[in-house]
Amino acid sequence: MSDWLQREHTGLKVERDGHVALVTLSHPPANTWTVHSLAALRDLVKALDADRGIYALVVTGEGEKFFSAGADLKQFASGDKGAAREAARRFGEAFEALSAFRGVSIAAINGYAMGGGLECALACDLRIAESHAQMALPEATVGLLPCAGGTQNLPRLVGEGWAKRMILLGERVDADTALRIGLVEEVVGKGEAKARALEWAHKAGKQSPGSVAACKTLVQSTRHGSHAAALVAEREAFVDLFDTADQVEGVNAFLEKRAAQWTNA
């Protein structure tokens, strides 16, 4: 059994479904984040990265109402700047680890995704929302700001105008609006997001894990650096795949008209 399955992960429940890890945010009543659950997510993602048998990751919330309501605001009530700095650092470590996960990450948004809850979904590669889901970055409403990637990741998905509506005006969007503006990739019925996300995750497992990791790095490189440099890196990454056993397996499986058997090697 994988080591990460045997460990306790504060505020998280973890299961394995073949080559997929299913992570459920579990901190009743609203699946809020604490510095401890953020550290647990950071460590878990690093462990999943080290497990060559895991190709995809699905994140969802426990219950029918909340994906995650974000940070537990009680930790900021005192105005302690040191506590704020630690929380911001933990958010950064957790969601940057999630964004850098080598496989495909999918958020199954099963309800309210507010503040740090939505930022968790933004750190994933793909997002599926249930029809009753609501999404917002309301931090400025309580004198704060999105510090877990919200001001950077949201505009890349929905454009600067909608990002400013959500962040500067505190607008909340429903699932249909989220789909229309590109915040999510699909909307499903209530209770169906996790199954759909697992379906996508298993579909990702049919791809070469090494190819997926390389492609993900290249796609995310468009967030920084020059187009010309990225084109060079793309060609080099293509050649580097010829050092892997999966490259030989993939091509030969196609030529032999059979399903490829990936070893992530």
N, C-alpha and C positions, 0 to 999 in steps of 0.2 A: 504494500500500500504506500502511496506517496506520502512523504513526510508532512506536507502542507495539509493533508486531509486529517492527520492525527493530532494536529495542534489546535489550541483554542485561538480564536480570532475575535477580539473584543468588538462587539457591535455588528458582527458579520456571521452568517451561516454559509458554509461552503460544501458543495457537492461536486462529484465528478460524473460526467456522462460521456463515456468514451474518451475522445480527445478534447472534450469541452469541460471547462470549469464554470460552474454556476455559483455566483456570489450573490447572496441575498442580504440587503441592508436590514439589520434587525435591532432597532433601538426604539421600542415603543415610547409614546404612542405615534410619533411622527417620523421615525427613522432619522433623527437628527444626528449630526456629526459631532464627535468630541475629539480632543487631541489623541485620545487612546484608540478610538476606532479608525482615525486617519492613519495613525502609525501602523495599525493592524493591516489596513489596506495596502499601504506602502510595502510592508514586509511580505504580504501575501503575493502581490504582483511580482515581486522579485523572485519569490520561490517558484511561481508559475513560469517565469522566464527561464529558470534553470531546469525545469522539467521538460525534457525534449518530447515527451508524449502529449503535451498540451498544445493544441493548435489554435484554440479560440477561447474567449472569455465572455460570459453573459453576466450583466449586472442588473438586478431588479430589486424592488422593495418588498418588505413583508407586509401582508395585509392587502386590502382592496382600495385603500384611500390614499396612501402616500408612497411615492417612490422615495423621496426624501425632502423634508422641509428645510434642509440646509443646516447651518450652524446652530447649536444650542445657545441662544442669546443670553442665557443666565451667566455664561462665563465672561460676558463683556459688561455686565451691569455695574461693576465696581469702577469701571473706567481705567483699570490697571493696564498700562501700556505694555508691560512685560508679558502679561497673559495674551494680549492682542498679538504681539510679535511671535510668540510661540505658536498660537493658533494659525496665523498666516503662514508660518514656515511649514507647519504640518500639512496644511491644505496644499501648499505648493509641492511638497515632497510626494504626497499621495497621488495627486492628479497628474503630476508630471511623470510619475512612474507608470500610471495607467495609460497615458498618452504614448509612452515609449514602449509599452508591451509589444513584443515582436510579432505576436499573432493578431488575429482580428478580435476587436472588442465591440460588444453590442450592448446598448442600454435598452432594457425593456421597461419603458416608463409606464408604470401601472397606476399612476395617480398624480397627486401634486408633486411637482419638481420645482422647488423654490430655492433661490440663492445657491448655496453650495450643493444642493441636490441637483439643480440644473447644470451647474459647473461640472459635476461628476459625469453627467450624461454628455456634456460637451467634450470631455476628455476622451470619450470613446470614439471609435471609428464610425459607428452607425447607431441610429436611434429609431426605435419603434415605439409609438405612443398609443395607449388605449384611448378610445373615443371620449372618455370622460376626463382625461388628463388635463391639467392646467400647468403652465410653465411661466416663470417670472424670475427676474433678478431685482428684488425689491430692497436691496441693501440701503440705498440712499434715503428710503422712507424712514429708516431708523438711525440715520446719521452715520452710516457706514458705506462701504463700496465693495463690489465683487473683487475679492483678492485671490481667487483660486482659478484664475484664467478667464473669467467672464468677459472682461473688457477687451481681451485679445482674441479669444476663440469664437465668441458670438458674432462679431462683425465678419469673420471669414466665412461663416455659414449663411448669414441672412443679409449681409450688407450693412453699411454704416447707418443708413436711415432707420431700419428696423431695430438695430442694436441700440441706437440712441432713444428710440421710443420706449424700448423695454427697460433700459438702464436709467436714462435721465428723467423719463416721465413715470417710471414704475408700472408700465402697462403689462398686464397679464394676458397671455395668449392661450387659446384653447387648441385642441389637437388639430382641427381642420385648418386653423390659421397657421399653426406650426408647420404643417405639411405644405401649405401654399407658399410660405416664405423660405422654405428649405431648412427649417430647424430640425425636422425629423424626416426620415426617408419613407415611412409608411405609418398608416393609422389602422388599427384593428379594433375589434369589439372588446368590451369589458372582460377582463380575465384571460385574454388571448395573447398578450404581448410576450410572456415568457415562452410559450410554445413556439410562437413565430420566431423569436430570437434564437431559440435552440435549433430550429429548422435552418435558419441562416448560418448559424455557427457550424452545423454539420456540413452544410454546403461548402463552407470555407475549408473544411477538412479534406475535401476532394482535391483541393489545390495543393501544389507543393509547398510545404511550410517554409522552405528556404526562399522560394520565389515570392511568397506572400510577404515575408519579412523584408526582403530587398525592395519590393514594390512599395510597401508602406513607408519605408524610410525615404524613398525617392519622392513619393507624393507629398509627404510632409515637409520635404526640403523646399517646396515652393513657398513655404512661409518665411523663408529667409534666403539670402544668397542670390546669385544672379542666374538667369535663365541659361546662359551659355555654360556656366560651370556645372549646372545640373544636367545638361545634355551630355557632357563629358562623363560625369559620374554615372549616368544611366548606362552608357555603353560599357564602362568598366565593370559595373555590377552585373551586366549580362555575361561578360566573359568570366567573372569570378564564379558564377554558378556552375561552370564546367569543372570546378574543383569538388563538386558535391556528387554523392551517389544518387541523389534524387533526380539530378539532371539526366543521367544515363537511364534511370528507371522510367522517368516520364516520357522521354522520346521513344524508348523501346516499347513501352506499354502502348503508346499510340500506334506505332508501326505494327505491333502484334495484335491490335484490336482487342485489348483487355484493359481492365481497370488498373491504374497504377497503385503500387503498394509503397507508400511513403515511409521512410525511416527517419526523416529529419536529420539526415547525415550527408 
